[in-house]
Amino acid sequence: MQILNDLRRAGLIDSRRGKTGGYLLGRPPEEITLRQIVDAVDPALLQCTVSRDGESGAFVRQAWDQVSVVLLQALDQVTLESLAGNSGGPMFYI
């Protein structure tokens, strides 16, 4: 349930109460990226926490910063629509 609340706070899903209630996407699936989902659910995964301490700290941090940039760009390219593939229908399940 916590994940659904995180996604709702990020505006990625909407919740509806009542007999016909449930959760719906807050935006079209082609506008929701994997980066947005990860950032809503566990933003620490997207943060570089490598220290610059020690003799090689600056070099290690620079390498991780470069990896982080590539990771974020890749996550921005993956949408819910691309994950769903061509299922033949407009229904997307969360």
C-alpha positions, 0 to 999 in steps of 0.5 A, spaced: 500 500 500 505 504 501 508 504 494 501 506 491 501 512 496 508 514 493 506 513 486 499 517 488 503 523 491 508 523 485 502 524 481 503 517 477 496 514 479 490 517 481 485 513 487 478 513 486 474 511 492 467 507 492 464 501 489 467 502 482 474 505 485 481 503 485 487 506 482 488 509 475 494 512 471 494 519 473 497 520 466 497 517 459 502 511 459 507 514 454 508 520 459 510 516 465 517 514 465 521 508 469 525 514 472 519 517 475 517 511 478 523 509 481 524 516 484 517 516 487 518 509 490 525 509 492 529 516 490 535 513 494 536 508 488 538 514 483 542 518 488 550 517 488 552 516 495 560 515 493 564 519 498 570 523 495 574 521 501 581 518 500 586 518 495 582 515 489 575 518 492 575 523 487 576 518 481 571 513 484 566 519 485 567 521 478 566 514 475 559 513 479 557 520 477 558 518 469 554 512 470 549 515 474 548 520 468 547 514 463 542 510 468 538 516 469 538 517 461 536 510 460 530 510 465 528 516 462 527 512 455 523 507 458 515 508 459 510 504 461 507 504 454 514 501 452 514 496 458 507 494 456 508 492 449 503 491 444 498 487 448 492 489 444 488 493 449 488 500 452 488 497 459 494 498 463 495 494 470 499 497 476 
